[in-house]
Amino acid sequence: TSKYPKAVFLILGTEFCERFNYYGMKTILVIYLTEWLGQSSNSAVAIFHLFTMLAYFSPVLGAIIADGYLGRYRTILYISLVYAAGTLVLSLTAFPPPEMYGPIIGLLLISLGTGGIKPCVTAFGGDQFSSGQEKEQTSFFSAFYFMINLGSTLSTFITPLLRADVHCIEDSCYPLAFGVPTILMLASVVIFFSGRNYYKHMPPTGNLFGQVLRCVWRGAKLRFKHGKKGNGQHWMDYATDKFEESFVSDVKALLKVLWLFLPLPIFWALFDQQGSRWTLQAVDMNGDVGKLGRLKPDQMQVANPLLILLMIPVFEKVIYPGLDKLRIPNRPLQRICAGMLLCSLAFVMAGMVQIKLESSKESPLNGQSGITFMNAARCRATVQSDFYKGPLPQHKMSDLQRVTPGDYSLKINCTADNATWVSISEDLSTERDKAYRVLIFSKGDDSVSAAIFPDEREHDQDGKAMLSFAALFHDDFMSGYVSVSLREYSNGKASPEVAHMENMTVGNASEFFTVEPNKYQAFIGENSTDNILRFGSGSVQTVVLTLADFKASSVESFQFVTMQENEVSMAWQLPQYFIITCGEILFSITGLSFAYSQAPASMKSVLQAAWLMTVAVGDLIVVIVAEGRFMPSQSSEFFMFACLMAVDTGVFALMAYYYTSLSTTDKDGELKGAVSGDEDGQMNDTTTLVDAMAADENDLSVESDKVSYHRGTKED
């Protein structure tokens, strides 16, 4: 460590804390929006991708501020304070009551903060090394990359646990889940500030991004004014009247690379849905992993950074050498195409999983009301109404009846031992998009009654079981309040610890609450009921407590399952995560490394900003699709994106076919083969962890001031 500047260790600590904060917050964002703030899935997806879009658009602003005005140190420090303020706002507004204004302000500040420092931190770390420290600098970039993935992996796993397993507010704890990343972000600012006396400070070098835009504007303006230039000259040559020829030449080379960037946003439109649509898909799946417990839906996102760390060495040491020998695909542009096709395949797989989920998923009420009859009486009931007529056997329930909201009359006959006990009538008033339970229960040896309660027709977003107790006893047996508890049941006996308790009035039903999927036994006070209850992951149930025998006064419990448990395992998402991660390695790391090899050294930072802008545009596409609601189902939307990606791959392949690559020279000036071309000019992808060091999934930033790049000269 004595060979390294002291400041770089503070920068590594800063990056770990900031990435933990960003990915921890982003991991739980969609479920926070849907579960706590009550947003629809489409609205939550739109907000998620708007946030991501701003996070990848604002690096342009950060680069302009750092290069043109404040320098990297002050830009990082000042924007980090804005960033930390946003995380603090998001944490504090996670306390009840739920409201949208605070979270939106917090997300806006966070997106400006994380994007604003994105182009500065890596380059600032590179600034700390002197000439002759290239080896140490390379090691620093490797450590920097490791810190990014360590922070994202840990936070992606930990924050869902804080959200779901700590019950500080009802059945969750969003203030803590956002609060821990906030503490890490505040620590990041403190760590960075503590090294102020150790850093090397580079003065602002000028707003290169602005200069490029002005140069392009000058060339385009004169092109439309005077027409095409003769003698095969480029339209950008018009700009040489105000800009140096060498600068105009560099801009022309940059535009040539940016032309290849045009199809790239579609890849990011698909890739970034891991944190939105794929997480919502996991909500309807079963996360049970046996003795290891149960995965939360948002924890599935940890598969990507883990697979990245595992697969990059495999690609570098095994896959790439093998592909080079077979020459399929052994060129960078071919590998990018392969990555795009794998991304399309991943969404085909996601669509197939979604079809399975939709086949067992209940369709929404869509403005109607829903009514379910449940017979907990010791007789066979017959229901008569305007919308449902038919028998209802003992301890059975009807299917969900969809009706127009309004007022209805119900008549219920109950028959036992070939004799009709009694006929009862009830009135029912329903509202739009609400569901109701009509519980039929015994009041005595030969009398019945019916009670109407609200119902729940949505799975719990964490895969827990949702249930409601209904204490339906005869007044002579019990009246007033009753204490009902659940205790886990295993090895033939109930646990002495209470898993959940409800204090409720006799003749009423409790609000729906959640418990971990397991076997339980219900207790009335300290007296156990007769039945063992099993609650599956994602199931919604009503547990009716009633008398088994009016003379013996024993209590039994009946389960009425209105929403079946999640049957499809989250493990079925692993293939699509594996495929898209392989696609990311082929597309993202190879793509940025290739682009940097083709751009002039003076244009590296502009190219970095353009690369990040492709991510922003990709997220904007998802926002448009989510808010437009063009597709009838989620599976059809997945297949639409897969087809769009396949077509986009064809367009990119056609553009790549006609692309003439820029040759490069080595340090001795010998001409190398074209990077995308002949076999002697193969690009070595083992350099990508240096060239694209801040590769936190799709967050690729490159230190352009210290790494040596060489632009070759064209042969006649």
ABEGO torsion letter per residue (X at the ends): XAABBAAAAAAAAAAAAAAAAAAAAAAAAAAAAAAAAGBBAAAAAAAAAAAAAAAAAAAAAAAAAAAAAAEAAAAAAAAAAAAAAAAAAAAAAABOBBBAAAAAAAAAAAAAAAAAAAAAAAAAAAAABBBGAAAAAAAAAAAAAAAAAAAAAAAAAAAAAAAAABBABEABBAAAAAAAAAAAAAAAAAAAAAAAAABBBBBBAEBAAAAAAAAAAAAAAAAAAAEBBBGGBBAAAAAAAABBAAAAAAAAAAAAAAAAAAAAAAAAAAAAAAABAAAAAAAABBABAEAAEBBBAAAAAAAAAAAAAAAAAAAAAAAAAAAAAAGOBABAAAAAAAAAAAAAAAAAAAAAAAAAAAAABBBBAGGBBBBBBBBABBBBBBBBBAABBEBBBBGBBBBBBBBBBEBBBBBBBBBBGGBBABBBBBBBBBBBGBBBBBBBBBABAABBBBBBBBBBABBBAAGBBBBBBBBBBBAAABBEBBBBBBBBBBGGBBBABBABBBBBBBGBBBBBBBBBBBBBBBBBEABBBABBBBBBBGBBBBBBBBBABAAAGBBBBBBBBABBBBABBAAAAAAAAAAAAAAAAAAAAAAAAAAAAABBAAAAAAAAAAAAAAAAAAAAAAAAAAAAGABABAAAAAAAAAAAAAAAAAAAAAAAAABBBBBBBBAAGBBBBBAABBAAABBBAAAAAAABABBBGABBBBBAAABBBBBBBBBX
